[in-house]
Amino acid sequence: MDRTPISDLAGALAVGSIGFAGAFLIVDGINGLFLVVEEYAQTTTWAVLFAAPTLVLAYAFGVVAMQVTEFIRTAYDVRRGRDPLASFVSVAKLNNEHIVNRYLELRRSQEFLQGVSPSLAMLGVGLFFAIRWMGTFYLFGYIAGAGCLALSVLLPVLADRLAAQSFSLAEHADKALADRLEPAA
């Protein structure tokens, strides 16, 4: 599966946008920032001046969140005796594009789920902060906030399952390579 530049951008932008929305809701819940933004956002100048920087900040937040969680995940894997780089090399040695792409897709999905977890936690906290502004929809804020926090705990567990699948794929690749190299008896 070929990756396009937009697919490289989309994951980090999605993660960052969720985290950015959470941070905004936290600040808004503290001091009512939304009312100020709403006033200025009605102007064309606001759209021109702040649309691109907001996307860039969201992307930067997403990249940082994904890299930090990947660093933590790699340290965890190494402590468990699993080396992500060595597993990739094992899979790559098979020279099977389908298997390599499957391995990379597992790793990308794992990276995304790990990265989105802190963003969802921030969004959940932000929803709790913003409840006071929700009026009659306060129950939605509680439910959505609790749901975001629950997902932020569940997603790393799902990412661990994906990691286990990618390492299992690498183990099978090692066995297949060993079978190829074994001399015929």
N, C-alpha and C positions, 0 to 999 in steps of 0.2 A: 504494500500500500504506500503510494507516494504521498508525502506530506507537502502541503502548500504553505506558503508564508502566512496565510490567514489562519490555518489550523494551528500554527505555532503561536500565533498571537491570541487566539480565541480562549484557550484555557486560562492563561494568566489574566486576561482581561475579565473573564467571568469571575474568577476567584477574587480579583481585586475589586470588582464592582460590588460584589456582595459585602466584602469587608469595608469598602468605602461607604456603602449605605448604612452599615452597622455603626461605623464611627460617626456618621452624620446624625443618626438617630440618638446616639448617646449624647452628643453635644446639644442637639435639639431638645432632648428631654431635660437637660440641665438648664438651658437658658432660652429656649424658644427660638432658635436660629432659623427655623423653617419660615417663620413669618417675614424675616428680613430677606431671605433668599427668594421667597415668593414675590415680594415686592419688586426686587431687581430683575428677576427672571422674566418678567413680562416685557422687558425691553429687548430690542434686537442687539443692542450692545452687549448685554449679558451673554446671549447665545454665542456671539462672535468671540468675545474675550475669554469665556470660561469653558466652552464645550471641549475643545482640544486639550487644554491643561487638565481638565477633570478626567478625561480618558487616559492621559499619560500617567497621572497620579494613580488611577485605578490599576493600570497595567503594572506600574512599578510596585505597588502594594502586592499585587498578585504574584509577581516574580519573586519578591522577597519571601512571601508566605510559602510558596512552593519550594524555594531553595532551602529555607530554614527547616521545613518539615522533612525534606529529602535528606538533608544533612543528619537530622536526628534519626531518621529511618535507617540510613546507611550505617550509622554507629551501632544501632540496635542489631542490624543484620550481622555486622562484623563480630559483635559480642556473642551472637548465636552460632558463629562459625560459618556464616554464609557471606560470600563475596560477590556483590552485584556485577562488578567488572569481569571477574573470572567466569561468572555464569553467562554473561553476554558473549565472551570469547568462545566458550564451549558451544553455544548455539550457533554463532557465526561460522565456526569451523565446519559445520554440516554442509555449508554452501547450498542451503535450501531456503529460497527467498520467502516461501510461505511460512515456514517455521520461525525464521528471523523476524518477519513482520508480526507474527502472533506474539512473540516474546516482547517486542518493542511496544505493541499495543497494550499488553498486560502492564508493562512498566509505566507507560504514559497514563493509563487509567489509574494506576496506584498513585502516581505522583499527583494527579488531579484530586483524587479523593482525600489524600493527605493534606494538600494545600487548601482545599475548600473548608476543611474542618475548623481551623481557627477563624476563618471568615464567617462561617455560620455561627460560631460561638459569639463573635462580636455582634452579628446581626441579632441573635437572640437576646443578648444583654441590651442592645439598643432598643429593641421592641419593648422590653420591660421599662426602660427609661422613658420611652415615648407614650406609655399608657396614659399618663395624665392629660395628654393632648387628644386622645382618641374618643373622648365623649362616650356615647352609647356603644361604641365598638370596642370598649376596653377588654371585653372577653376575648375578642379576636387577638388582641395584643398578647394576652396571657397564653392562649393556645399556640399562636404562631411562635412566640418567644420560647416556650417550652419545647415545641417541635424542633426549632432550630438548634437548641442546646442538645436535645436528644440525638439529632442527626450528627452534630459535631462530635459526639462520643461514638456513635455507630460507624461512621465513615472510616475512621482509622482501623476498626476491626475488619471492615470489608477490604480495605487496602492491604491488610495483613494477609487475607485470603488470596488476593491477587499476587502478592509477593510469593506466597507459598507455591502458587501455580507456576510462576515464572522460574523459581528455583527448581521445581520439579521438572519443568521442561528442560532446564540446563542439565539436570542429572540424567535424564533420558538421552540427551545429546551426547553426554560423556560416555554412556554405555554404548550408544550406536557407534561412536568413534572408536571405542575400544574393540568392538566386534569387527569393524572394518580393518583394524590394524593387526588383529590376531592372525597368525599364519594358519593356513589351512592344514588340518591334521591328516 
